[in-house]
């Protein structure tokens, strides 16, 4: 009877560990993911806005407890501005971000991560009073000599928790380059939460 109880306890422990999976050395996985952005730009006169995030992330186990990830994420970013020329504009910036991150599994299923993230702007609009116009044209119309840069470089840091292949990921993304030409501030400030499903190839 005691032996049966010990075997049962061992089986429960092993099943619980396997539920909190992590990459093995040499293992390659893919993870489709969707989530939400809480976006803003640094500097005065800006307010946060909410947007969509979604894409695909690949992970490769490079060493015990360490893995490397590479993603392609569609990300809706930007900010709300305080009143400009009697308007209250919202800056809507869409990017394809390519995060490259090193992950360390503290315990099975729980990882911390950091890396670099080049981003490529694919859409830049300013919306106000029910209309939407090209961001560059909007600022030129106000006599402001600036444009949205097509390339953005950022530093993502965060953590993720995996249970039975479902991955909850939270990361903060610090902008390293300016969003506008001829501007000293206004860098990316982004908190991103995603939910994904990871499967091995």
N, C-alpha and C positions, 0 to 999 in steps of 0.2 A: 504493500500500500504506500509506504514511504517512497519507494523507488518510483512508483507511478506518479506520485505528486511531484517529485523532482523532475521527472521527464516532462511532465505537463508544464511546469514552471519554466523549464529551459526552452520549450517550444514557444511559449508565449513571449519570452524575452527575445528569442531569435526573430519571431514574426514582427515584433514591434520595432526592432532595429532595422529590418529590411524595409519596413514601411517608410522610414526616414532615409531615403536613398541619397547617395552622392556619387559623383563620377569616379570610376575606377581608373587607374593609370592606363592610358591608351584608349579609353572609351570615348566615343564621339556621340553626342546627342544633339537633337534639335528641339527648340521650344517656341512654338507660336505663342504670342502674348498680346493681350489688350489691356488698356488701363486708362488712367486719367492724369492729366497734368494740372498742377497749380503753378501758373507761369507769371513771371514779372520781369522787369528790367531794373537794374540798379540805377540809382540817381534820384533826383528830386522830381516830384510831380507825377509819379507813376503809381498805379494800383494793379493788384493782381487780377488775373482772369483764369477761367477754367477751360481746358481743351482736351482733346482725345489723343491717345498714344497707342500705337499698335504696330506689330511687325514680327520678326523672326530672329531668334538668337541661337547660335551654335556654341556648344561647349566641348572642350577636349581636356581630358585628365592628363596633366603633365607630370605630376608627382603625387606622392601620398598627401592627401588633404588639400592639394592645390590643383586648380584648373584654370584654363584660359577661355574667355568667351569673346565672340565676335557677333555683333548684331547689325541689323538694318531696321531702323524704327522710324515710322512716320510720326511726326510730332507737331501738334498744334500749339504754338507758343505766342509770345507777344505780351501785351499789357493794355491796360486802360490808362488814358492820360487825363489829367485835370484839364479844365476848360482852356481851349486854344482858339483864339479868334471867335469867341462866342459859340464854340462848338465843344462837345465832349467826345472826342474821338476814341475809338478802340483800334489798336494796332494788331492785326491778325497775321502772324508769320507762320508759315508751314515749312518744316524742314524734313529732310531725310537724314537722320543721324546714324552714325556708324560707331557705336561704343565698342572699345576694345578694353577688356577688364581682366584683372587677375583676381581669382576668388580663393579664399582660404576657408575651409570647413572647420569651424571651431569644434563642432560635434556633428555626427551624421544628420544631414538635413538643414543645418543652420550655417550660413556662410556670410562672411564679410567680404567686401570687394571695393576695388578702386582701379582707375585707369584713365584713359584719354578718349575724347569723343570729337572727331571732326563732324561737322554738320553742313549740309548744302541746302540753301534756301530755294524752294520751288514755287513759293507764292508769297506775295507781300501786298496786303490790302489795308486800307483804313476805312472803317465804317463809322458813320455818324448820321443822325437824322434820317435813318432808314435807307441811306445810300451807301455804296461801297465803291471806292476808287483805288487806283494804283497808289501805293504809299509814296513812291518817288514823286509822282505827279501832285499828290496832296501837299507835300512839303514845298515843292517848287512853287505851287500856287500861293503859298503863304510867304514866299520870298526867303525861304530857309534853304541854304545851299547844303543839302545833304542827300544821301541815298542809303538804302539798305544794302549792306554787304552781302554778297552771295555765299561767302564762306564764313563759318562760325566754328571756333575751337573752344572746347569746354573740358572740364575735369569732373567726371562723375564719381561719387563715393556712395556706398550704401550697404544693404544687407538683404538677404533672401532666406526664406524658410520653405522647405520642400516636404510635402507629405503625400505619399502614394502618387508621385509624378506631378502633382499639382504644386506650382511654385508661386508664392507671394513675394514680390520684389518691391522694395522701396529704396529710392536713391535720390540724392540731392546733386544737382548739376550746376557747377560754378562756371560762369562764362569767363574765358581767358582773353577773348578778343572783343572788340567793340562791335555792336550791332549796326551802328550808323557810321558812315564816313564823316570825317571832320567833327567827331564828338569825343569828349574825354571820358564820358561815363556810359551809361546805358548798355551794360553787359547782361548776358543771360543769367537769370536767377530762376531755377526750375526745380520743383519737387514733383517727382513722378512715382506713381504706384501702379503696378501691373500685376495681372494674374495670368499665368501661363501653364501649359501642359508639356512636360518634357518626356521625350521618348528616344530610346537608343537606336542607332542605325547598325 
